[in-house]
Amino acid sequence: IYLATALFSPTPTFAKEPFYLGAYAAAVQQLQKAAALCEAHSDSLTYADKKAELLTCLLDVYFEMQDFSACRECIREIDSINHKYQTQGICRAVPAEIRKRVQAASKNETES
């Protein structure tokens, strides 16, 4: 899980990262696989927090792909984890600019 987070974090740490090379499908696949591992241990706070972190990375990839439907789903999951574990101190922020642009895309889709 650490490797998946390191590979797709917003700050480059390796020379050959799928996210930075535009290999978005590979990035999505690896992040989803890592998030599924965390889901298998959802009773653990550590894994819940890691899943939320992975979802923020996945959100970044979907945003770069301009897949706003997938972005909305990631935001919903992140918000759900934040709400469920708020008293335990888990909170992963969705950048305001991303949230704003995803909401604007939703409005445009419903108006079309």
C-alpha positions as CSV (number, residue, x, y, z in Angstrom):
1,I,0.0,0.0,0.0
2,Y,2.9,2.4,0.8
3,L,4.3,1.8,-2.7
4,A,1.0,2.6,-4.4
5,T,0.7,5.8,-2.3
6,A,4.3,6.8,-3.1
7,L,3.9,6.1,-6.8
8,F,0.9,8.2,-7.2
9,S,1.3,11.0,-4.7
10,P,1.2,14.6,-6.0
11,T,4.9,14.9,-5.3
12,P,7.1,12.9,-7.7
13,T,9.3,10.4,-5.8
14,F,10.4,8.0,-8.6
15,A,11.6,8.6,-12.1
16,K,9.0,6.3,-13.8
17,E,5.6,7.0,-12.3
18,P,2.5,6.1,-14.3
19,F,0.6,9.2,-13.2
20,Y,3.4,11.6,-14.4
21,L,3.9,9.6,-17.6
22,G,0.2,10.0,-18.5
23,A,-0.5,6.3,-17.9
24,Y,-3.7,7.1,-16.1
25,A,-5.4,3.7,-16.6
26,A,-2.4,2.0,-14.9
27,A,-2.5,4.5,-12.1
28,V,-6.2,4.0,-11.6
29,Q,-5.8,0.2,-11.6
30,Q,-3.0,0.2,-9.0
31,L,-4.8,2.7,-6.7
32,Q,-8.1,0.8,-6.9
33,K,-6.2,-2.4,-6.0
34,A,-4.6,-0.8,-3.0
35,A,-7.9,0.7,-1.9
36,A,-9.5,-2.7,-2.1
37,L,-6.8,-4.1,0.2
38,C,-7.6,-1.4,2.7
39,E,-11.3,-2.1,2.4
40,A,-10.6,-5.7,3.4
41,H,-9.4,-4.4,6.7
42,S,-12.0,-1.6,7.2
43,D,-12.2,-2.3,10.9
44,S,-8.8,-0.8,11.4
45,L,-8.4,2.9,11.6
46,T,-5.0,2.8,10.0
47,Y,-6.4,1.1,6.9
48,A,-9.4,3.4,6.8
49,D,-7.1,6.4,6.8
50,K,-4.9,4.9,4.2
51,K,-7.9,4.2,2.0
52,A,-9.0,7.8,2.3
53,E,-5.4,8.8,1.3
54,L,-5.5,6.5,-1.7
55,L,-8.9,7.9,-2.7
56,T,-7.4,11.4,-2.7
57,C,-4.7,10.2,-5.1
58,L,-7.3,8.4,-7.2
59,L,-9.3,11.7,-7.3
60,D,-6.2,13.5,-8.6
61,V,-5.8,10.9,-11.4
62,Y,-9.5,11.1,-12.4
63,F,-9.3,14.9,-12.3
64,E,-6.4,14.9,-14.7
65,M,-8.4,12.5,-16.9
66,Q,-11.4,14.9,-16.6
67,D,-13.6,12.0,-15.5
68,F,-15.8,14.1,-13.3
69,S,-18.3,11.3,-12.7
70,A,-15.5,9.2,-11.1
71,C,-14.3,12.4,-9.3
72,R,-17.8,12.8,-7.7
73,E,-17.7,9.1,-6.5
74,C,-14.2,9.6,-5.0
75,I,-15.3,12.8,-3.2
76,R,-18.4,11.0,-1.9
77,E,-16.3,8.1,-0.5
78,I,-13.7,10.5,1.0
79,D,-16.5,12.6,2.6
80,S,-18.1,9.4,3.9
81,I,-14.8,8.2,5.5
82,N,-14.2,11.6,7.0
83,H,-17.7,11.7,8.5
84,K,-17.6,8.1,9.8
85,Y,-14.2,8.5,11.5
86,Q,-14.2,12.2,12.4
87,T,-14.1,11.6,16.1
88,Q,-11.1,9.4,15.6
89,G,-9.2,12.2,13.9
90,I,-9.4,10.9,10.3
91,C,-9.9,13.7,7.8
92,R,-8.6,13.9,4.3
93,A,-9.3,17.2,2.6
94,V,-10.6,17.4,-1.0
95,P,-9.0,20.5,-2.5
96,A,-11.5,23.3,-2.8
97,E,-10.6,24.0,-6.4
98,I,-11.2,20.4,-7.4
99,R,-14.5,20.2,-5.5
100,K,-15.6,23.5,-7.2
101,R,-14.7,22.3,-10.7
102,V,-16.3,18.9,-10.2
103,Q,-19.5,20.6,-9.0
104,A,-19.4,23.0,-12.0
105,A,-19.0,20.0,-14.4
106,S,-22.1,18.3,-12.7
107,K,-24.2,21.5,-13.3
108,N,-23.1,21.5,-17.0
109,E,-24.0,17.8,-17.4
110,T,-27.5,18.3,-16.0
111,E,-28.1,21.5,-18.1
112,S,-27.1,19.7,-21.3
